[in-house]
Amino acid sequence: MEVKITPEKADFNMLADMLVDYEEKYGYSTIEFYRRYRNGELGDDDDLMMWAGIYHLYLISHPVREFMREEAAA
């Protein structure tokens, strides 16, 4: 069976909300999660890999968001 994945757009606020959802679900901050995840303490569960991916997107989108805000203000 072929599975088709349709990408969805996510803005910065949506990513932040998703991180909060994971923090509430697992009971610790995203920063603490990511430190433990990178150290190999949490395994490679699909849900945890998704959390790490969302955090990565959040981190790389933050500078872009700040740049756009500065450009709009100029």
DAMO-V745821 format. One record per pair of residues at least 6 apart in sequence whose ideal C-beta (glycine too) atoms are under 7 Angstrom apart, sorted by sequence separation. I is the first residue (numbers start at 1). J is the second residue. D is the distance in whole Angstrom. If there is no record, write none. Layout:
BEGIN
I_J_D + I_J_D
END
This chain:
BEGIN
23_29_6 + 36_42_5 + 42_48_5 + 23_30_6 + 26_33_7 + 22_30_7 + 19_30_5 + 37_48_6 + 37_52_5 + 33_51_6 + 34_52_6 + 34_55_6 + 30_55_5 + 22_51_5 + 19_54_6 + 18_54_5 + 19_55_6 + 15_54_6 + 19_58_6 + 15_57_6 + 16_58_7 + 15_58_4 + 15_61_7 + 12_61_5 + 12_65_5
END
